Amino acid sequence: MSLRHQHLAECLAQGDLVAGESISRLQALGLAPQQALAYINRLIDQQTFTRATDDIFLASAGAFLLLIGGLWLTKRPPRLGAAGPVDAGGAH
């Protein structure tokens, strides 16, 4: 997860026009420079957690597809003969 955080945060290098504009807008709203950076870091954390959740769902989907493929490879149980209904032992 820290690798994703690093990839998202490296877009905000010093001297980046978008990063500088975002920080100045947050400062215009009354945040100190450190608070603005902490706010942006929190946004990056949220995006990191979202992308990690996406990865978990993708892995789950892959596992389900493999299990479905495994079902096609299994042997079917034998069919009942023409002997009629099976006695359930008195259960209704």
Biotite code that builds the C-alpha atoms (Angstrom):
import biotite.structure as struc

atoms = struc.array([
    struc.Atom([0.000, 0.000, 0.000], chain_id="A", res_id=1, res_name="MET", atom_name="CA", element="C"),
    struc.Atom([2.897, 2.353, 0.671], chain_id="A", res_id=2, res_name="SER", atom_name="CA", element="C"),
    struc.Atom([4.062, 1.844, -2.912], chain_id="A", res_id=3, res_name="LEU", atom_name="CA", element="C"),
    struc.Atom([0.728, 3.184, -4.207], chain_id="A", res_id=4, res_name="ARG", atom_name="CA", element="C"),
    struc.Atom([1.002, 6.109, -1.784], chain_id="A", res_id=5, res_name="HIS", atom_name="CA", element="C"),
    struc.Atom([4.465, 6.843, -3.126], chain_id="A", res_id=6, res_name="GLN", atom_name="CA", element="C"),
    struc.Atom([3.258, 6.727, -6.741], chain_id="A", res_id=7, res_name="HIS", atom_name="CA", element="C"),
    struc.Atom([0.430, 9.149, -6.016], chain_id="A", res_id=8, res_name="LEU", atom_name="CA", element="C"),
    struc.Atom([2.600, 11.466, -3.917], chain_id="A", res_id=9, res_name="ALA", atom_name="CA", element="C"),
    struc.Atom([5.447, 11.729, -6.419], chain_id="A", res_id=10, res_name="GLU", atom_name="CA", element="C"),
    struc.Atom([3.131, 13.665, -8.711], chain_id="A", res_id=11, res_name="CYS", atom_name="CA", element="C"),
    struc.Atom([3.215, 16.473, -6.138], chain_id="A", res_id=12, res_name="LEU", atom_name="CA", element="C"),
    struc.Atom([6.893, 17.383, -6.472], chain_id="A", res_id=13, res_name="ALA", atom_name="CA", element="C"),
    struc.Atom([8.202, 20.740, -5.301], chain_id="A", res_id=14, res_name="GLN", atom_name="CA", element="C"),
    struc.Atom([7.662, 23.350, -7.982], chain_id="A", res_id=15, res_name="GLY", atom_name="CA", element="C"),
    struc.Atom([4.724, 21.470, -9.530], chain_id="A", res_id=16, res_name="ASP", atom_name="CA", element="C"),
    struc.Atom([2.171, 23.982, -10.770], chain_id="A", res_id=17, res_name="LEU", atom_name="CA", element="C"),
    struc.Atom([-0.908, 21.981, -9.737], chain_id="A", res_id=18, res_name="VAL", atom_name="CA", element="C"),
    struc.Atom([0.488, 21.140, -6.311], chain_id="A", res_id=19, res_name="ALA", atom_name="CA", element="C"),
    struc.Atom([1.446, 24.759, -5.664], chain_id="A", res_id=20, res_name="GLY", atom_name="CA", element="C"),
    struc.Atom([-1.968, 25.984, -6.750], chain_id="A", res_id=21, res_name="GLU", atom_name="CA", element="C"),
    struc.Atom([-3.718, 23.434, -4.535], chain_id="A", res_id=22, res_name="SER", atom_name="CA", element="C"),
    struc.Atom([-1.642, 24.416, -1.525], chain_id="A", res_id=23, res_name="ILE", atom_name="CA", element="C"),
    struc.Atom([-2.240, 28.124, -2.138], chain_id="A", res_id=24, res_name="SER", atom_name="CA", element="C"),
    struc.Atom([-5.998, 27.540, -2.432], chain_id="A", res_id=25, res_name="ARG", atom_name="CA", element="C"),
    struc.Atom([-6.027, 25.615, 0.830], chain_id="A", res_id=26, res_name="LEU", atom_name="CA", element="C"),
    struc.Atom([-4.039, 28.416, 2.472], chain_id="A", res_id=27, res_name="GLN", atom_name="CA", element="C"),
    struc.Atom([-6.560, 30.913, 1.118], chain_id="A", res_id=28, res_name="ALA", atom_name="CA", element="C"),
    struc.Atom([-9.219, 28.923, 2.971], chain_id="A", res_id=29, res_name="LEU", atom_name="CA", element="C"),
    struc.Atom([-7.332, 29.547, 6.209], chain_id="A", res_id=30, res_name="GLY", atom_name="CA", element="C"),
    struc.Atom([-5.049, 26.531, 6.539], chain_id="A", res_id=31, res_name="LEU", atom_name="CA", element="C"),
    struc.Atom([-1.411, 26.857, 7.517], chain_id="A", res_id=32, res_name="ALA", atom_name="CA", element="C"),
    struc.Atom([1.142, 25.444, 5.036], chain_id="A", res_id=33, res_name="PRO", atom_name="CA", element="C"),
    struc.Atom([1.664, 22.323, 7.164], chain_id="A", res_id=34, res_name="GLN", atom_name="CA", element="C"),
    struc.Atom([-2.097, 21.849, 7.504], chain_id="A", res_id=35, res_name="GLN", atom_name="CA", element="C"),
    struc.Atom([-2.517, 22.131, 3.736], chain_id="A", res_id=36, res_name="ALA", atom_name="CA", element="C"),
    struc.Atom([0.144, 19.471, 3.190], chain_id="A", res_id=37, res_name="LEU", atom_name="CA", element="C"),
    struc.Atom([-1.475, 17.244, 5.833], chain_id="A", res_id=38, res_name="ALA", atom_name="CA", element="C"),
    struc.Atom([-4.839, 17.675, 4.101], chain_id="A", res_id=39, res_name="TYR", atom_name="CA", element="C"),
    struc.Atom([-3.366, 16.671, 0.738], chain_id="A", res_id=40, res_name="ILE", atom_name="CA", element="C"),
    struc.Atom([-1.640, 13.711, 2.396], chain_id="A", res_id=41, res_name="ASN", atom_name="CA", element="C"),
    struc.Atom([-4.990, 12.615, 3.826], chain_id="A", res_id=42, res_name="ARG", atom_name="CA", element="C"),
    struc.Atom([-6.545, 12.777, 0.352], chain_id="A", res_id=43, res_name="LEU", atom_name="CA", element="C"),
    struc.Atom([-3.699, 10.638, -0.984], chain_id="A", res_id=44, res_name="ILE", atom_name="CA", element="C"),
    struc.Atom([-4.261, 8.156, 1.869], chain_id="A", res_id=45, res_name="ASP", atom_name="CA", element="C"),
    struc.Atom([-7.942, 7.879, 0.933], chain_id="A", res_id=46, res_name="GLN", atom_name="CA", element="C"),
    struc.Atom([-7.096, 7.226, -2.709], chain_id="A", res_id=47, res_name="GLN", atom_name="CA", element="C"),
    struc.Atom([-4.508, 4.653, -1.661], chain_id="A", res_id=48, res_name="THR", atom_name="CA", element="C"),
    struc.Atom([-7.044, 2.753, 0.435], chain_id="A", res_id=49, res_name="PHE", atom_name="CA", element="C"),
    struc.Atom([-9.555, 2.891, -2.413], chain_id="A", res_id=50, res_name="THR", atom_name="CA", element="C"),
    struc.Atom([-7.064, 1.465, -4.891], chain_id="A", res_id=51, res_name="ARG", atom_name="CA", element="C"),
    struc.Atom([-6.054, -1.248, -2.407], chain_id="A", res_id=52, res_name="ALA", atom_name="CA", element="C"),
    struc.Atom([-9.712, -2.209, -2.058], chain_id="A", res_id=53, res_name="THR", atom_name="CA", element="C"),
    struc.Atom([-9.974, -2.362, -5.845], chain_id="A", res_id=54, res_name="ASP", atom_name="CA", element="C"),
    struc.Atom([-7.011, -4.738, -5.880], chain_id="A", res_id=55, res_name="ASP", atom_name="CA", element="C"),
    struc.Atom([-8.702, -7.008, -3.323], chain_id="A", res_id=56, res_name="ILE", atom_name="CA", element="C"),
    struc.Atom([-11.894, -7.140, -5.401], chain_id="A", res_id=57, res_name="PHE", atom_name="CA", element="C"),
    struc.Atom([-9.880, -7.864, -8.540], chain_id="A", res_id=58, res_name="LEU", atom_name="CA", element="C"),
    struc.Atom([-8.061, -10.725, -6.820], chain_id="A", res_id=59, res_name="ALA", atom_name="CA", element="C"),
    struc.Atom([-11.392, -12.078, -5.542], chain_id="A", res_id=60, res_name="SER", atom_name="CA", element="C"),
    struc.Atom([-12.865, -11.962, -9.037], chain_id="A", res_id=61, res_name="ALA", atom_name="CA", element="C"),
    struc.Atom([-9.868, -13.870, -10.378], chain_id="A", res_id=62, res_name="GLY", atom_name="CA", element="C"),
    struc.Atom([-10.226, -16.492, -7.656], chain_id="A", res_id=63, res_name="ALA", atom_name="CA", element="C"),
    struc.Atom([-13.922, -16.934, -8.455], chain_id="A", res_id=64, res_name="PHE", atom_name="CA", element="C"),
    struc.Atom([-13.177, -17.340, -12.154], chain_id="A", res_id=65, res_name="LEU", atom_name="CA", element="C"),
    struc.Atom([-10.598, -20.004, -11.345], chain_id="A", res_id=66, res_name="LEU", atom_name="CA", element="C"),
    struc.Atom([-13.101, -21.785, -9.108], chain_id="A", res_id=67, res_name="LEU", atom_name="CA", element="C"),
    struc.Atom([-15.750, -21.683, -11.831], chain_id="A", res_id=68, res_name="ILE", atom_name="CA", element="C"),
    struc.Atom([-13.234, -23.166, -14.246], chain_id="A", res_id=69, res_name="GLY", atom_name="CA", element="C"),
    struc.Atom([-12.474, -25.847, -11.672], chain_id="A", res_id=70, res_name="GLY", atom_name="CA", element="C"),
    struc.Atom([-16.145, -26.741, -11.454], chain_id="A", res_id=71, res_name="LEU", atom_name="CA", element="C"),
    struc.Atom([-16.219, -27.476, -15.179], chain_id="A", res_id=72, res_name="TRP", atom_name="CA", element="C"),
    struc.Atom([-13.358, -29.916, -14.734], chain_id="A", res_id=73, res_name="LEU", atom_name="CA", element="C"),
    struc.Atom([-14.953, -31.908, -11.919], chain_id="A", res_id=74, res_name="THR", atom_name="CA", element="C"),
    struc.Atom([-16.687, -35.203, -12.501], chain_id="A", res_id=75, res_name="LYS", atom_name="CA", element="C"),
    struc.Atom([-20.470, -35.254, -12.295], chain_id="A", res_id=76, res_name="ARG", atom_name="CA", element="C"),
    struc.Atom([-22.073, -37.502, -9.698], chain_id="A", res_id=77, res_name="PRO", atom_name="CA", element="C"),
    struc.Atom([-23.737, -40.621, -11.088], chain_id="A", res_id=78, res_name="PRO", atom_name="CA", element="C"),
    struc.Atom([-27.402, -40.263, -12.034], chain_id="A", res_id=79, res_name="ARG", atom_name="CA", element="C"),
    struc.Atom([-30.064, -42.283, -10.270], chain_id="A", res_id=80, res_name="LEU", atom_name="CA", element="C"),
    struc.Atom([-31.381, -45.226, -12.183], chain_id="A", res_id=81, res_name="GLY", atom_name="CA", element="C"),
    struc.Atom([-34.971, -45.835, -13.247], chain_id="A", res_id=82, res_name="ALA", atom_name="CA", element="C"),
    struc.Atom([-35.779, -47.309, -9.832], chain_id="A", res_id=83, res_name="ALA", atom_name="CA", element="C"),
    struc.Atom([-38.109, -44.419, -9.034], chain_id="A", res_id=84, res_name="GLY", atom_name="CA", element="C"),
    struc.Atom([-38.008, -41.963, -6.173], chain_id="A", res_id=85, res_name="PRO", atom_name="CA", element="C"),
    struc.Atom([-35.421, -42.391, -3.457], chain_id="A", res_id=86, res_name="VAL", atom_name="CA", element="C"),
    struc.Atom([-36.698, -43.368, 0.009], chain_id="A", res_id=87, res_name="ASP", atom_name="CA", element="C"),
    struc.Atom([-35.909, -40.521, 2.390], chain_id="A", res_id=88, res_name="ALA", atom_name="CA", element="C"),
    struc.Atom([-36.220, -42.695, 5.483], chain_id="A", res_id=89, res_name="GLY", atom_name="CA", element="C"),
    struc.Atom([-39.634, -41.483, 6.549], chain_id="A", res_id=90, res_name="GLY", atom_name="CA", element="C"),
    struc.Atom([-38.866, -37.765, 6.279], chain_id="A", res_id=91, res_name="ALA", atom_name="CA", element="C"),
    struc.Atom([-41.511, -35.634, 4.625], chain_id="A", res_id=92, res_name="HIS", atom_name="CA", element="C"),
])
